[in-house]
Amino acid sequence: MTSILGISAYYHDSAAALVVDGEIVAAAQEERFTRKKHDAGFPKNAVEYCLEAAGLTVEQLDYVGFYDKPLLKFERLLETYLSFAPMGIRSFVTAMPVWLKEKLHLPREMRQQFGGQYTKQFVFTEHHESHAASAFFPSPFEEAAILTVDGVGEWATASYGTGRGNRIELTHELHFPHSPGLLYSAFTYFCGFRVNSGEYKLMGLAPYGEPKYVDLILDKLIDLKEDGSFRMDMAYFDYCQTLKMTGPKMAQLFGGPARQPESPLTQREMDIAASIQVVTEEIMLRMARHIHAETGMKQLCLAGGVALNCVANGRVLREGPFENIWIQPAAGDAGGALGVATFIWHQLLGNSRTPQPLDSQHGTALGPAATDKEIETFLTSVGATYQHFADEDELCESIAGHIENEKVIGWMQGRMEFGPRALGGRSILGDARSTKMQSVMNLKIKFRESFRPFAPSILQERVDEYFEMRPNEPSPYMLLVAPVKQEKRTSHNNEEQRLEGLDKLKETRSDVPAITHVDYSARVQTVDPQRHGRYYKLLKKFEEKTGSPVVINTSFNVRGEPIVCTPEHAYRCFMATNMDVLVIEDFVLLKDKQPNAQQHEADEYLAQFQLD
């Protein structure tokens, strides 16, 4: 038996993943255990969980892999600071202590974290190598082109190559400071959202605006080539020499300074968001066309933080030259832990690979699960009132009825998802047909900005009835945006057609308005019986009751918190919001039956404008 632990840590979204004899056994982000969003520390809790899931100790590990090469990254930092000296002195002084103390001595640091119990080899792969491995090795393809796109690893900000059998080969790279991820993050910052967590908000805000600045961006900020590579005019960007992303020239170009966090959103921010989204999509489309022409491959695998831009992914699938694409569900840095572990097994150790028809990531349900005994012990300890269902069909029938009655459901089932999306393991559910559910869930449950769209979960066999997708087309990881079918849309009166900005929220746009964004799009998750088990059964029960195969699925958390991991997290979130029903495995709690239950009001101003 060969056991390989992969680790991503110290930069963003630390995680651990365990591969045993080529099988992906467990993977989880550290934030889910510490409750610190995007926790970047050593993933001690995630490591402990992975080992426990496999019944292993640290001493039994054969290899530990780290997802990038710190010395190469340090080289890039030093060269960048020297190039911009003395302007970068503040950033340099901030960064150096942690590098000199920890990051340059990672083998020593990791041995200490393991309590001296791991005495074997550490393997360091390059950052984009880890991304590429995470994209290809778990994929269902025997061979495929590979594209990785993010902020920055060591020097690379994007790369491409091919995967065949049990080997990957990256042949081309785009280098720092020219970066699709940092370009998008710079606009995230300029629009007043937090870098590394606000990019989703920028993507969600884009449909409220008009892409009127596209030509300005292409003329002044980047020189975009036909192959998708580009150079940025760094006079507009400050991330090389300061702790800010953009500088005074950017403010001049867009007619005023960056939006202050928590201040009201204006049409300018909406139009800027729409513009950089269009540019990002164009970059991805050009890259895809070029890679297809160069490799001749029919399939494409994607990873890196920019691969979480599901609007761009949807366009690459619909408009690009590839027949199929597979995107790593944990496409950001967390997925690098899985990438380095699979890279060691296949590429370094030379073990064969047999692609699985769906993929080998088990629906990315790779995190912890709770036992009935653990759940019952906890619920009893807090004095909760609950009903236990011994029959799964009865449970799903009951919850489908609650959804039909416009109740908001907290749904914790099976193993926690690995990656940023809730996929029916740690989800909040609602009726997608409801005209009020989007604002209710944003303001009363999630306590977040009212403009943020919700995603649909839909029975895979009916996906083409509601969305512009091929019959039975899989999108199990909620990483593709598709337009709502024309026949499911509702016509507007003249007054609705004149609505602008956030007023567009007042429109009823389709038969499933709660998941239809203002541009008639939706971030689709398909649900199938092989990957989703009980969640599929719930959707089938809801379909039987209502004729609708669609429910709202959003992550089980509130703004500023990671997705819940344990029964305690789920119960605390349930009691601190206006959720109506909580389901933890076979246990069902109704809010109005709980002692000390109360209604919670989010300040609408904060809910609309505050950061995570």
C-alpha positions as CSV (number, residue, x, y, z in Angstrom):
1,M,0.0,0.0,0.0
2,T,1.3,3.5,-1.0
3,S,-0.1,6.5,0.8
4,I,0.5,10.0,-0.4
5,L,-0.5,13.2,1.4
6,G,-0.8,16.4,-0.6
7,I,-0.6,19.8,1.1
8,S,-1.4,23.4,0.1
9,A,-0.6,26.0,2.7
10,Y,0.7,29.4,3.7
11,Y,-0.8,31.4,0.8
12,H,-4.5,31.0,0.4
13,D,-7.1,28.3,1.2
14,S,-4.9,25.7,2.8
15,A,-6.0,22.1,2.3
16,A,-4.9,18.5,2.6
17,A,-5.7,15.6,0.3
18,L,-4.9,11.9,0.7
19,V,-4.3,9.4,-2.1
20,V,-3.9,5.7,-1.3
21,D,-2.9,3.3,-4.0
22,G,-4.1,5.8,-6.6
23,E,-7.6,6.2,-5.0
24,I,-8.6,9.7,-3.8
25,V,-9.6,8.9,-0.2
26,A,-10.1,12.3,1.4
27,A,-9.6,16.0,0.9
28,A,-10.7,19.1,2.9
29,Q,-9.9,22.8,3.3
30,E,-8.6,23.9,6.7
31,E,-11.1,26.8,6.9
32,R,-13.9,24.3,7.5
33,F,-12.4,23.2,10.7
34,T,-10.9,26.4,12.1
35,R,-13.9,28.5,10.9
36,K,-11.4,31.2,9.6
37,K,-12.4,31.9,6.0
38,H,-9.6,31.2,3.5
39,D,-7.4,30.0,6.4
40,A,-3.8,30.0,5.0
41,G,-2.1,28.3,7.9
42,F,-0.7,24.8,7.9
43,P,-3.8,22.5,7.4
44,K,-3.3,20.6,10.7
45,N,-7.0,19.7,11.1
46,A,-7.4,18.8,7.5
47,V,-4.4,16.5,7.7
48,E,-5.7,14.8,10.8
49,Y,-9.1,14.3,9.2
50,C,-7.5,12.8,6.0
51,L,-5.4,10.4,8.0
52,E,-8.4,9.4,10.2
53,A,-10.5,8.8,7.1
54,A,-7.9,6.3,5.8
55,G,-7.2,4.8,9.2
56,L,-3.5,5.8,8.9
57,T,-0.9,7.5,11.1
58,V,1.7,10.1,10.0
59,E,4.4,7.4,10.3
60,Q,2.6,5.3,7.7
61,L,2.7,7.9,5.0
62,D,5.0,7.1,2.2
63,Y,5.2,10.6,0.6
64,V,4.2,14.1,1.5
65,G,3.9,16.6,-1.4
66,F,3.7,20.4,-1.3
67,Y,1.9,22.1,-4.1
68,D,4.5,24.7,-5.2
69,K,8.2,25.5,-5.0
70,P,8.8,28.2,-2.3
71,L,12.4,29.0,-3.5
72,L,11.2,29.8,-7.0
73,K,8.4,32.0,-5.5
74,F,10.9,33.7,-3.3
75,E,13.1,34.4,-6.3
76,R,10.1,36.1,-8.1
77,L,9.3,38.2,-5.0
78,L,12.9,39.4,-4.7
79,E,13.3,40.2,-8.4
80,T,10.0,42.1,-8.3
81,Y,10.9,44.1,-5.2
82,L,14.3,45.0,-6.7
83,S,12.8,46.0,-10.0
84,F,10.4,48.5,-8.3
85,A,12.8,49.6,-5.5
86,P,12.5,51.8,-3.5
87,M,8.7,51.9,-4.1
88,G,8.1,48.4,-2.8
89,I,9.8,48.8,0.5
90,R,6.6,48.6,2.6
91,S,5.4,45.5,0.9
92,F,8.9,44.0,1.2
93,V,9.1,44.7,4.9
94,T,5.7,43.1,5.4
95,A,6.5,40.0,3.5
96,M,10.0,39.2,4.6
97,P,9.6,38.0,8.2
98,V,7.2,35.2,7.4
99,W,9.4,34.1,4.5
100,L,12.6,34.1,6.5
101,K,10.9,32.4,9.4
102,E,8.7,29.8,7.7
103,K,8.3,29.7,3.9
104,L,12.0,29.2,3.1
105,H,12.2,26.4,5.6
106,L,9.2,24.4,4.7
107,P,10.6,20.9,5.2
108,R,11.6,21.9,8.7
109,E,8.3,23.6,9.3
110,M,6.3,20.6,8.1
111,R,8.3,18.1,10.1
112,Q,7.6,20.2,13.2
113,Q,3.9,20.3,12.3
114,F,4.0,16.5,12.1
115,G,5.6,16.3,15.5
116,G,8.7,14.8,14.1
117,Q,6.7,11.6,13.2
118,Y,7.2,12.0,9.4
119,T,10.9,11.2,8.5
120,K,10.5,10.4,4.8
121,Q,10.8,12.5,1.6
122,F,9.0,15.8,0.8
123,V,8.1,16.4,-2.8
124,F,7.7,19.9,-4.2
125,T,5.9,20.4,-7.5
126,E,5.5,23.7,-9.4
127,H,2.3,25.5,-8.7
128,H,0.8,25.2,-12.2
129,E,2.1,21.6,-12.3
130,S,-0.1,20.9,-9.3
131,H,-3.1,22.7,-10.9
132,A,-2.6,20.7,-14.1
133,A,-2.4,17.4,-12.3
134,S,-5.6,18.2,-10.4
135,A,-7.3,19.0,-13.6
136,F,-6.3,15.9,-15.6
137,F,-5.6,12.9,-13.4
138,P,-9.1,12.8,-11.8
139,S,-10.8,13.6,-15.1
140,P,-12.8,11.1,-17.1
141,F,-10.5,11.5,-20.2
142,E,-7.8,9.2,-21.5
143,E,-6.2,12.2,-23.1
144,A,-6.9,15.9,-23.0
145,A,-5.5,19.4,-23.4
146,I,-4.8,21.1,-20.1
147,L,-5.2,24.8,-19.3
148,T,-4.4,26.4,-15.9
149,V,-5.2,30.0,-15.2
150,D,-4.8,31.9,-11.9
151,G,-3.2,34.9,-10.2
152,V,0.4,33.7,-9.9
153,G,2.3,30.6,-8.7
154,E,6.1,30.9,-8.8
155,W,6.4,32.9,-12.1
156,A,3.6,31.3,-14.2
157,T,0.2,32.9,-14.2
158,A,-1.2,30.6,-16.9
159,S,0.0,27.4,-18.6
160,Y,-1.1,24.9,-21.1
161,G,-0.1,21.4,-22.3
162,T,-1.5,17.9,-22.6
163,G,-2.3,14.9,-20.5
164,R,-2.1,11.4,-21.9
165,G,-2.6,8.2,-19.8
166,N,-0.6,8.7,-16.6
167,R,1.5,11.7,-17.6
168,I,1.0,15.4,-18.1
169,E,3.3,17.8,-19.9
170,L,3.1,21.6,-19.7
171,T,4.7,23.3,-22.7
172,H,3.8,27.0,-22.5
173,E,3.5,29.6,-19.7
174,L,2.4,33.2,-19.3
175,H,4.5,34.9,-16.7
176,F,4.1,37.4,-13.8
177,P,3.2,40.3,-13.7
178,H,1.0,39.7,-16.7
179,S,-1.8,37.6,-15.2
180,P,-5.5,36.9,-16.0
181,G,-6.2,36.3,-12.3
182,L,-4.5,39.4,-11.0
183,L,-6.2,41.5,-13.7
184,Y,-9.6,40.3,-12.5
185,S,-8.6,40.8,-8.9
186,A,-7.4,44.3,-9.6
187,F,-10.9,45.2,-10.9
188,T,-12.4,43.4,-7.9
189,Y,-10.3,45.7,-5.7
190,F,-11.2,48.8,-7.7
191,C,-14.9,48.0,-7.4
192,G,-14.6,47.9,-3.6
193,F,-14.6,44.1,-3.0
194,R,-12.0,42.0,-1.2
195,V,-9.3,40.4,-3.3
196,N,-9.3,36.6,-3.2
197,S,-12.9,36.4,-2.0
198,G,-14.8,39.2,-3.8
199,E,-14.2,37.9,-7.3
200,Y,-17.5,36.0,-7.2
201,K,-19.3,39.2,-6.3
202,L,-17.7,41.0,-9.3
203,M,-18.9,38.2,-11.6
204,G,-22.4,38.3,-10.0
205,L,-22.5,42.1,-10.4
206,A,-21.5,42.1,-14.1
207,P,-25.0,41.4,-15.6
208,Y,-26.4,44.6,-14.0
209,G,-24.0,46.8,-16.1
210,E,-23.1,47.4,-19.7
211,P,-19.7,46.5,-21.0
212,K,-18.9,50.0,-22.1
213,Y,-15.3,49.9,-21.0
214,V,-14.2,46.9,-23.0
215,D,-12.4,48.9,-25.7
216,L,-10.8,51.1,-23.0
217,I,-9.4,48.1,-21.2
218,L,-8.1,46.6,-24.4
219,D,-6.6,49.9,-25.6
220,K,-5.0,51.2,-22.4
221,L,-4.6,48.3,-19.9
222,I,-3.7,45.2,-21.8
223,D,-2.3,44.2,-25.1
224,L,-4.2,41.0,-25.9
225,K,-2.8,38.6,-28.5
226,E,-4.7,36.2,-30.7
227,D,-3.5,33.2,-28.6
228,G,-4.9,34.7,-25.4
229,S,-1.6,35.8,-24.0
230,F,-1.3,39.5,-23.1
231,R,0.9,42.2,-21.5
232,M,-0.4,44.6,-18.9
233,D,0.5,48.2,-18.7
234,M,1.9,48.2,-15.2
235,A,1.6,51.9,-14.8
236,Y,-2.1,51.3,-13.9
237,F,-1.5,48.5,-11.4
238,D,0.3,48.7,-8.1
239,Y,0.5,45.1,-6.9
240,C,4.2,44.7,-7.7
241,Q,5.3,47.5,-5.4
242,T,2.5,48.2,-2.8
243,L,-0.2,46.4,-0.9
244,K,-2.8,47.9,-3.2
245,M,-3.9,46.4,-6.6
246,T,-4.4,49.6,-8.6
247,G,-2.9,53.1,-8.6
248,P,-3.8,56.7,-9.5
249,K,-3.7,56.2,-13.2
250,M,-6.5,53.7,-12.9
251,A,-8.6,56.2,-11.1
252,Q,-8.0,58.8,-13.8
253,L,-8.9,56.3,-16.5
254,F,-12.3,55.5,-14.9
255,G,-13.2,59.0,-13.8
256,G,-12.7,58.7,-10.1
257,P,-11.1,56.7,-7.3
258,A,-11.8,53.1,-6.4
259,R,-15.1,52.5,-4.7
260,Q,-14.7,52.4,-0.9
261,P,-15.7,49.1,0.7
262,E,-19.2,49.3,2.2
263,S,-20.2,52.4,0.2
264,P,-23.2,52.3,-2.2
265,L,-22.7,50.6,-5.5
266,T,-23.0,52.9,-8.6
267,Q,-23.7,52.2,-12.2
268,R,-20.0,52.8,-12.8
269,E,-19.0,49.7,-10.8
270,M,-21.7,47.7,-12.6
271,D,-20.4,48.8,-16.0
272,I,-16.7,48.1,-14.9
273,A,-17.7,44.6,-13.7
274,A,-19.5,43.9,-17.0
275,S,-16.5,45.1,-19.0
276,I,-13.8,43.1,-17.2
277,Q,-16.0,40.0,-17.3
278,V,-16.3,40.3,-21.1
279,V,-12.5,40.8,-21.4
280,T,-11.8,37.8,-19.2
281,E,-14.2,35.6,-21.3
282,E,-12.4,36.8,-24.5
283,I,-9.0,35.9,-23.0
284,M,-10.3,32.4,-22.1
285,L,-11.9,31.8,-25.5
286,R,-8.7,32.9,-27.3
287,M,-6.6,30.6,-25.1
288,A,-9.0,27.7,-25.7
289,R,-9.0,28.2,-29.5
290,H,-5.2,28.4,-29.6
291,I,-4.7,25.3,-27.4
292,H,-7.1,23.3,-29.5
293,A,-5.2,24.3,-32.7
294,E,-1.8,23.5,-31.1
295,T,-2.7,20.2,-29.4
296,G,-5.5,18.8,-31.7
297,M,-7.2,17.4,-28.6
298,K,-11.0,17.0,-28.4
299,Q,-11.2,17.4,-24.6
300,L,-10.1,20.2,-22.3
301,C,-9.2,20.1,-18.6
302,L,-9.2,23.3,-16.5
303,A,-7.9,24.4,-13.1
304,G,-6.6,27.5,-11.4
305,G,-8.6,30.2,-9.7
306,V,-9.8,31.7,-12.9
307,A,-11.4,28.3,-13.8
308,L,-13.9,29.2,-11.1
309,N,-15.2,31.9,-13.4
310,C,-18.2,29.7,-14.5
311,V,-19.5,32.3,-16.9
312,A,-16.3,32.1,-18.9
313,N,-16.3,28.3,-18.6
314,G,-19.8,28.2,-20.0
315,R,-18.8,30.2,-23.0
316,V,-15.7,28.0,-23.6
317,L,-17.9,25.0,-23.7
318,R,-20.6,26.4,-25.9
319,E,-18.5,28.6,-28.2
320,G,-15.1,27.0,-28.0
321,P,-13.7,24.2,-30.2
322,F,-13.6,21.4,-27.6
323,E,-16.2,18.7,-27.5
324,N,-16.1,18.4,-23.7
325,I,-14.4,20.1,-20.8
326,W,-13.8,18.9,-17.2
327,I,-13.0,21.5,-14.5
328,Q,-11.4,20.6,-11.2
329,P,-14.1,21.3,-8.5
330,A,-11.5,22.7,-6.2
331,A,-9.9,24.7,-9.0
332,G,-8.2,27.2,-6.7
333,D,-5.2,26.8,-4.4
334,A,-6.9,24.1,-2.3
335,G,-7.0,21.8,-5.3
336,G,-3.2,22.0,-5.5
337,A,-3.1,19.6,-2.5
338,L,-4.9,17.0,-4.6
339,G,-2.8,17.8,-7.6
340,V,0.5,17.2,-6.0
341,A,-0.7,13.9,-4.5
342,T,-2.0,12.5,-7.8
343,F,1.2,13.9,-9.6
344,I,3.4,11.8,-7.2
345,W,1.3,8.7,-7.8
346,H,1.1,8.8,-11.6
347,Q,4.0,11.0,-12.8
348,L,6.8,10.3,-10.4
349,L,6.0,6.8,-9.4
350,G,4.8,5.8,-12.8
351,N,1.6,4.1,-11.8
352,S,-1.0,3.5,-14.5
353,R,-4.3,5.4,-14.7
354,T,-7.7,4.1,-15.7
355,P,-10.1,7.0,-16.3
356,Q,-13.5,6.5,-14.7
357,P,-16.7,7.2,-16.8
358,L,-17.9,10.0,-14.5
359,D,-14.5,11.0,-13.0
360,S,-12.5,9.7,-10.1
361,Q,-13.3,12.5,-7.6
362,H,-16.4,10.8,-6.2
363,G,-18.7,13.8,-6.7
364,T,-16.0,15.7,-4.7
365,A,-17.7,14.4,-1.5
366,L,-14.3,13.9,0.1
367,G,-14.7,15.6,3.5
368,P,-16.0,14.5,6.9
369,A,-19.5,13.0,7.6
370,A,-21.3,12.7,10.9
371,T,-22.7,9.5,12.4
372,D,-26.2,9.2,13.7
373,K,-24.8,8.7,17.2
374,E,-22.7,11.9,17.0
375,I,-25.7,13.9,15.7
376,E,-28.1,12.6,18.3
377,T,-25.6,13.2,21.1
378,F,-25.1,16.8,20.0
379,L,-28.8,17.6,19.5
380,T,-29.7,16.2,22.9
381,S,-26.9,18.2,24.5
382,V,-28.3,21.5,23.2
383,G,-31.9,20.6,24.0
384,A,-33.0,20.6,20.4
385,T,-36.4,19.3,19.4
386,Y,-36.2,16.9,16.4
387,Q,-37.8,14.1,14.5
388,H,-35.9,11.1,13.5
389,F,-36.8,9.5,10.1
390,A,-35.9,5.8,9.7
391,D,-37.1,5.7,6.1
392,E,-35.3,7.8,3.5
393,D,-38.3,8.0,1.2
394,E,-40.4,9.5,4.0
395,L,-37.6,12.0,4.8
396,C,-37.3,13.2,1.2
397,E,-41.1,13.3,0.8
398,S,-41.4,15.5,4.0
399,I,-38.6,17.9,3.0
400,A,-39.9,18.2,-0.6
401,G,-43.2,19.3,0.9
402,H,-41.5,22.0,3.0
403,I,-39.7,23.3,-0.1
404,E,-43.0,23.4,-2.0
405,N,-44.4,25.5,0.8
406,E,-41.6,28.0,0.4
407,K,-39.7,27.0,3.5
408,V,-35.9,27.5,3.6
409,I,-34.1,24.2,4.3
410,G,-30.6,23.7,5.8
411,W,-29.4,20.4,4.3
412,M,-26.4,18.5,5.7
413,Q,-26.0,15.0,4.2
414,G,-23.0,12.6,3.8
415,R,-19.5,13.8,3.3
416,M,-18.6,17.5,3.0
417,E,-17.7,18.8,-0.4
418,F,-14.1,19.6,-1.3
419,G,-14.0,22.9,-3.1
420,P,-15.8,26.2,-2.8
421,R,-19.3,25.0,-3.9
422,A,-22.0,23.3,-1.9
423,L,-23.3,20.5,-4.0
424,G,-26.0,18.9,-1.9
425,G,-23.8,17.9,1.1
426,R,-23.8,21.2,2.9
427,S,-26.5,23.2,1.2
428,I,-29.3,25.7,1.8
429,L,-32.3,24.8,-0.4
430,G,-35.4,26.6,-1.5
431,D,-38.1,26.7,-4.2
432,A,-36.7,28.1,-7.5
433,R,-40.3,28.9,-8.6
434,S,-40.7,31.5,-5.9
435,T,-40.7,35.2,-6.9
436,K,-39.5,36.3,-3.4
437,M,-37.0,33.5,-2.5
438,Q,-33.9,35.2,-3.9
439,S,-34.2,38.3,-1.8
440,V,-35.5,36.4,1.2
441,M,-32.5,34.0,1.2
442,N,-30.0,36.8,0.6
443,L,-31.2,39.2,3.2
444,K,-32.8,37.0,5.8
445,I,-30.7,33.8,5.6
446,K,-27.3,34.5,4.1
447,F,-27.2,38.2,5.3
448,R,-25.4,39.2,2.1
449,E,-25.7,41.6,-0.9
450,S,-29.1,41.5,-2.5
451,F,-27.7,41.4,-6.0
452,R,-26.0,38.0,-5.6
453,P,-27.6,35.3,-7.7
454,F,-28.5,31.8,-6.5
455,A,-27.7,28.6,-8.4
456,P,-30.1,25.9,-9.4
457,S,-29.8,22.2,-8.8
458,I,-31.6,20.3,-11.5
459,L,-32.2,16.7,-12.3
460,Q,-29.5,15.9,-15.0
461,E,-32.0,14.1,-17.2
462,R,-34.1,17.3,-17.5
463,V,-31.3,19.9,-17.8
464,D,-31.9,20.7,-21.5
465,E,-35.5,21.5,-20.8
466,Y,-34.6,24.5,-18.7
467,F,-31.1,25.6,-19.9
468,E,-29.2,25.9,-23.2
469,M,-27.3,22.7,-22.6
470,R,-27.0,19.4,-24.4
471,P,-29.4,16.6,-23.4
472,N,-28.2,14.9,-20.2
473,E,-25.1,17.2,-20.2
474,P,-23.3,16.9,-16.8
475,S,-22.4,19.9,-14.7
476,P,-22.2,18.2,-11.3
477,Y,-19.8,20.7,-9.8
478,M,-21.7,23.9,-10.5
479,L,-18.9,25.3,-12.7
480,L,-20.8,26.2,-15.8
481,V,-23.2,29.1,-16.4
482,A,-25.8,28.5,-19.1
483,P,-28.7,30.7,-20.5
484,V,-32.2,29.8,-19.4
485,K,-34.2,28.3,-22.3
486,Q,-36.2,30.9,-24.2
487,E,-39.5,29.0,-23.6
488,K,-38.9,29.2,-19.9
489,R,-38.5,33.0,-19.9
490,T,-41.3,35.5,-19.2
491,S,-42.0,38.5,-21.3
492,H,-41.6,42.0,-19.9
493,N,-43.8,45.0,-20.0
494,N,-42.3,48.3,-21.1
495,E,-41.8,49.5,-17.6
496,E,-39.7,46.5,-16.6
497,Q,-37.6,46.9,-19.8
498,R,-36.6,50.4,-18.6
499,L,-35.2,49.2,-15.2
500,E,-31.5,49.7,-14.7
501,G,-28.9,48.6,-12.1
502,L,-30.1,46.8,-9.0
503,D,-33.7,47.7,-9.9
504,K,-33.5,44.8,-12.4
505,L,-34.0,42.6,-9.3
506,K,-37.7,43.6,-9.4
507,E,-38.2,41.7,-12.7
508,T,-39.7,38.2,-12.9
509,R,-37.6,36.7,-15.6
510,S,-38.6,33.1,-16.0
511,D,-40.6,30.1,-14.6
512,V,-37.8,29.7,-12.1
513,P,-37.2,33.3,-11.1
514,A,-35.2,32.7,-8.0
515,I,-32.3,31.2,-9.9
516,T,-32.5,33.3,-13.1
517,H,-29.9,36.1,-13.1
518,V,-30.7,39.4,-14.7
519,D,-29.1,38.4,-17.9
520,Y,-31.2,35.2,-18.1
521,S,-28.3,33.0,-17.0
522,A,-27.9,30.5,-14.2
523,R,-24.9,28.7,-12.6
524,V,-26.1,25.1,-13.2
525,Q,-25.6,22.1,-11.0
526,T,-26.9,18.8,-12.5
527,V,-27.9,16.1,-10.0
528,D,-27.6,12.4,-10.8
529,P,-28.2,9.2,-8.8
530,Q,-24.6,8.0,-9.0
531,R,-22.9,11.0,-7.5
532,H,-25.7,12.5,-5.4
533,G,-27.7,9.7,-3.8
534,R,-30.2,11.1,-1.3
535,Y,-30.0,14.6,-2.9
536,Y,-31.1,13.1,-6.2
537,K,-34.0,11.3,-4.4
538,L,-35.1,14.6,-2.8
539,L,-35.2,16.4,-6.2
540,K,-37.2,13.5,-7.6
541,K,-39.7,13.8,-4.8
542,F,-40.0,17.5,-5.4
543,E,-40.5,16.9,-9.1
544,E,-43.3,14.4,-8.3
545,K,-45.1,17.0,-6.1
546,T,-44.6,20.1,-8.3
547,G,-43.6,19.0,-11.8
548,S,-40.4,21.1,-11.3
549,P,-37.0,19.4,-11.3
550,V,-35.3,22.6,-10.1
551,V,-34.5,23.8,-6.5
552,I,-32.2,26.7,-5.3
553,N,-28.9,25.4,-3.9
554,T,-26.7,27.8,-2.1
555,S,-23.9,27.1,0.4
556,F,-24.7,26.3,4.0
557,N,-23.1,29.4,5.6
558,V,-23.7,33.1,6.3
559,R,-21.6,35.9,5.0
560,G,-18.1,35.9,6.4
561,E,-18.2,32.2,7.5
562,P,-16.9,29.1,5.8
563,I,-19.4,26.4,4.8
564,V,-20.5,24.3,7.7
565,C,-18.6,21.1,8.5
566,T,-20.1,19.5,11.6
567,P,-23.6,19.1,13.1
568,E,-22.7,21.9,15.6
569,H,-21.9,24.3,12.8
570,A,-25.1,23.5,11.0
571,Y,-27.2,23.9,14.1
572,R,-25.6,27.2,15.0
573,C,-26.1,28.6,11.5
574,F,-29.8,27.3,11.6
575,M,-30.5,29.0,14.9
576,A,-28.7,32.3,14.0
577,T,-30.7,32.8,10.7
578,N,-34.3,32.7,9.6
579,M,-34.0,29.2,8.2
580,D,-37.2,27.2,8.6
581,V,-36.0,23.6,8.6
582,L,-32.7,21.8,9.4
583,V,-32.0,18.3,8.1
584,I,-28.9,16.6,9.4
585,E,-28.8,13.1,7.9
586,D,-32.0,11.4,9.3
587,F,-32.8,14.1,11.9
588,V,-35.2,17.0,11.0
589,L,-35.6,20.1,13.1
590,L,-38.4,22.7,12.6
591,K,-37.5,26.2,13.7
592,D,-40.8,27.0,15.3
593,K,-40.4,23.9,17.5
594,Q,-37.0,24.9,18.9
595,P,-36.6,26.4,22.4
596,N,-35.3,30.0,22.3
597,A,-35.9,30.3,18.5
598,Q,-36.1,33.9,17.3
599,Q,-36.3,35.9,14.1
600,H,-33.1,37.6,13.0
601,E,-33.0,40.8,11.0
602,A,-30.0,41.7,8.8
603,D,-29.3,45.4,8.3
604,E,-30.3,45.9,4.7
605,Y,-27.5,48.4,4.1
606,L,-24.8,46.0,5.3
607,A,-26.5,43.1,3.6
608,Q,-26.2,45.0,0.3
609,F,-22.8,46.6,0.6
610,Q,-20.6,45.1,3.2
611,L,-17.7,42.8,2.5
612,D,-17.4,39.2,3.6
